Amino acid sequence: MDEREYIKRAALGHRKIHQRMKSKGFVYPFGAYPEEPFDQNAGFDSRFMEDRGLYYYEIAVSHEKVLGVFLSLLRLLPKEAHVLAQVYTDDYFREYDNYISEFPVSMNSLLEWVLTWREVVSDDGYFAIGALSEDPDIDILLDTHKIIHMNHHDPSAVEATLEKLGIPFKMGMGFFPEVAHEHVPLPIDNEEGEDFLSAFEDLADRYSLALDEDESDDFDEDGEPLGVTCWRVDVRGCSRDQEREPQPKGFYSTFYLNATSRLEAAGVLESYMDSRNEYIDLYLQMARVPMELLTRPLREANENPGEQGVWFELDRVEFEWEEKHD
């Protein structure tokens, strides 16, 4: 098993899908579509968000137009802004991990990245991308359904852009994510096909994306604190030399640990790896897994389920760092 096979989820497989779901001229992306027939209108709805003093826009367009609309709206941000990404997670209590760039980056550079990874951006149901600016306060997200969300202080700028693109205003329009729907990763036609994790790694390496480590305790369906729970964390890591610089070899690995929150899980794992003279270069996924869903050998390996700490490592795969980051 090489590093690319390690990082790809079994769900990706090598499915070949050649027919998109359509409804009255609206073409859905491969990666997200309603379970039952749904007549999705093309258009936008908007409302004023009094708490932020911004106008919120929700925009749905047929698949063949979504990339162009997203790029046009992305140009309404300042020359530099923070990059946002959402990546599917197997977390039992949460759908996505959120990432943000450490520093503002050139929007022209992000536009180029979006065009390079256009298939994943416009089609993959496990990947979402956007950007945000703090001054002025503007944000945009092309979500995993390929619905565009935008908050902006100047409705004339947004609506003039949408009018130029031929996207009508439709008050109270419905969106298919409000009904039962499917999320799937982009179909892979061959060994060289693109996938959301490859795109995410490239985005993270270019713009120093960091995992949003929620510091609050997590809660169950009844609002009760979950307390110490089991976490499975997939990482890309590297060893340190005496000067604490990266060694030529990196690795992918999966760790199982006990913690109460994402912030604590990150701290527990980083301390553990530091004790081994290793560090985490990139979090690929951080997911809570109820003990009853683990295999029996894994359950038995967690000898102290009520205490925080790392208790198992699975499937470490090494790679040549220079080759990985040419």
N, C-alpha and C positions, 0 to 999 in steps of 0.2 A: 504494500500500500504506500503510494507516494504522497507528498504533502497535499497535492490538489485533491486526490481522492479522499484524504482525511477530512479536509475542510468542507467538502460537498456533503450535504445531507442526503440520506438515502431517498428522501422525497423528490430530490431533483431528478435522479435517474437519468435516462436518456430518452425521454418521451418524445414522440414525434406527433405534433398536432398541426394540422394544416387548415383547419376550418374554424373561424372565429364565430362567437355568438353574435347575432345581429337582431335588432328589433326596430322595425319601421325606419330603417336607414341609420340607426345608431349602432355603431360597431363597438363592442366591448373589448377591452384588452384580454390577452390570453390569461393573465394572472388574476383577474377578478371579474366575477359575473354573477348575476342572480341565479338562485336555484330554480326558480319558477319564472315563466315569461314576465317581463317587466318592461313597460314602454318608457324608457328613459328619455326625457326631453333634453335637447341641447340648449344651453342657456345659462344664465346666472341669476342668483338671488342675493340680496344684500340686506344688511341692517346696521344700525348705528350701535356701537358698543360703548355705552355711556361710561363704564368704569375705566376704560382706556382712552376714551376720546377718539376712537378710530372707527372706520367703516370696515365691516367684515364682508367679504365676498366668497361665495361658494359657487364654483364654476364646473359644469360638466359639458364636455364636448366629445364627439366621436373619436375613436382611437387615432384615426389618420390626422387629426388636427391637434391633438393634445400637446405634442412636443412643441409645435410652433407657438401655441398660445402660452405655454409655460415660459418659453424663452422670451417672448415679448413682454410678459409681465415681470420677469426677472430683471429686465432692463430698467424697470421703474425704481429699483433699489439704488442706493449710492454706489460709487465706484468700488467700495470695499464693504464687505459685510461678513458675518459669521456663517459658516456652512452648517446645515443641520442634516442629520440622517436618521432614519428609523429602519431597524433591521428586525426581521421576524425572530422570535425566540420561542423555545419550547416551554417557557415558564408556565406553570399550571395556573397562576393567578394574574398573568399579564401577557399581552400579545407581542409587544415590541420592546426592544432596547433602544434608547435614545442616545445620540451622540452629537457633539457640537465641537467645532474647531476652536482651538485654544486662542487663536488670534483672528482678526478680520482678514479676509483674503480678497483678491481681485475678482470682481464679478465677471470680467472678461475671461479670466482663467477658468472660472466655474462653468461659464457658457461653453467653453471648449471641451471641458470634461464631460458635460451633459451630452454634447454631440458625439463624443468618442464612445460613450456607453449608452447611446440612444435606445437600444433594444431593451436593456434592463430598466432604464428610467421610465420608458413609456409603456412597458408590458409586464414587468415582473410584479407579482402580487405579494412578494415578501420584502420589497424594498421601496422606501420613500425618501425623497430628497427635497431640501428647501434651503432658505437663507433668511437671516434676520439682521436688522440694523437697529441699534439702540438710539441713535441720533442722526436722522429722525427715526421715530419708532415705526418700523415697517417690517412685516414678515410675510413669507410665502412658503407654501408646502404643496408639493405634488404627492399626494398620499398613496398608500398601497392600492387604493381602488382606481387611481389615476384621476381622482377628483382634485381640482386645484382650490386651495384655501389661501386667502390673502387678507391681511389687515393693513390698512393704509389711511393716512390722515387726509388725503386729497382725493375725494371721489371723482372729481372731474378728470384727473389724470388716468385713473383706472377705467372709468366708463368710456372715455374717449378711445382708449386702447381697445376695449372690448367691442365698441361700435365699429371701429375700423376693421376688426377681425370678423365682423358679421355675427357676433354672439348676442342674442337678444336678452333683455331683462324679462324674467318670468316670476312674478311674485308668488311665493308659496310653492314653488316647484319641488317635486319629490326627487330624491336621490336613491339609487338602488342599494347603497350600503344600509339604508334604513330597513330593508327587508332581508330575509334569509339569503345569504350569498356565499360564494366559494372564494378562497384565496389559494393560489397555487404558484409555485416558482415558474420561471420562464422555461418553456420547453427547450430541451437541448437536442439538436439534430445530429451532432457529432462530437468527437472528443475535443474539438477546438471551440465548441459553443460557449457563449458567455453565460455567466450565472451571477446571481446577486451577491454572493460572498466574494467572488473575484472583484466585482465592481466596488464593493464596500472596502476591501483591502486597499485597492488602488486609491480610492477617495481618502481613506484614513492616512495612508502614507504621504499623499500630496499635501494634505491640509491639517495634519496633526489632530485628528479627531479623538476626543476623549469621551469615555462612557459617562453618562449622567448617572452618578451614584446617589440614589435617593437615600437621604439620611434618616427618614422617618421609618418607624416600625410598620410592617405590613399587617393587613387585616384580612380576616376571612369574610365569607358571604354575610355573616351575622354582625359584622363590625367589631369582632373581637380580635385582639392582637394575636398574630400567629405565633409569636415567640420564636424560639430557636427552631429553625427548619433546615431541611436538607437542600443544598444548592449544588448544581452541576455547572461548572464554569469552564468554558473553552477559551484557550488563550493562545496567542503567538508569543513566544518568549525567547530569551537569549541568556547565555552565561556571561559572567563578568570576569575580566582579568584583574590583576592586582591594582590597576588604575581604574577599575570599575567601568571599563569600556567594553563595547560588544565584542564577542569572539566571532570568528568567521562562521561558526555554526549556530543556526537558530533552531527552534523546534515548535511544533504544535503539540498541545497536550490538553487533556480533560482532567479536571480535578473535582473531587467530591468533598464537600465540607459542610459544617454546621454554622449558621449565623442567623441573626434576627432581621437583617436588612441588607440591601445592596451595598451600602457604605461599609457596614461591618464585614460583609463577605469579601469586599475588595481589600480591606485592611488585614483580615485574617490571612488571605492568600498571599498578599504582598510580603507580609512578615515571614510567612513560611518559606517563600521562595528566596527571600533575602538571606535566610539562615542557610540556604543551599548555594549561596553566591550566584543566584539567578535573578532575573527580573522579567516583568511582564511588559512586552513591547506593545501589545494590542489585545484588548478584550474582544473576542469574537461573539461570545454569547454568555449571558449570566441568567440561569434559570432555576427557579425553585421546583423541586420534584418531591411530591409526597412520598414518604417512605414506602407506603403500600404499593406504589407503582414501580419500585425498584425490583430488580431480580433478587432472588433469595441470597446468593453469594454477596451482593452489594449490601443488602440489609444487615447481614451478619458481620460485614466488615466495619460497620458503624457501631463500634462497641459502646460509645457514650453519646447517644443521639441528643441528649439534653445539654451537652457542653459544646461551646464553639471550638472550631479547629478543623484542620484538614485531615481527612482520614483515608483517602484513596486517590491514586493517580491511575489513569487509564490511557492506553494507546498513544504513548509519546512517539512522534515522528520527527526526525531531524532533517534539516536541509542546509545547503550551502547558502549563507547569507548574501554573498555577492551575487550569486545566480538569481536568488529570489528578488533582489532589488536592483537589477540592472536598469 
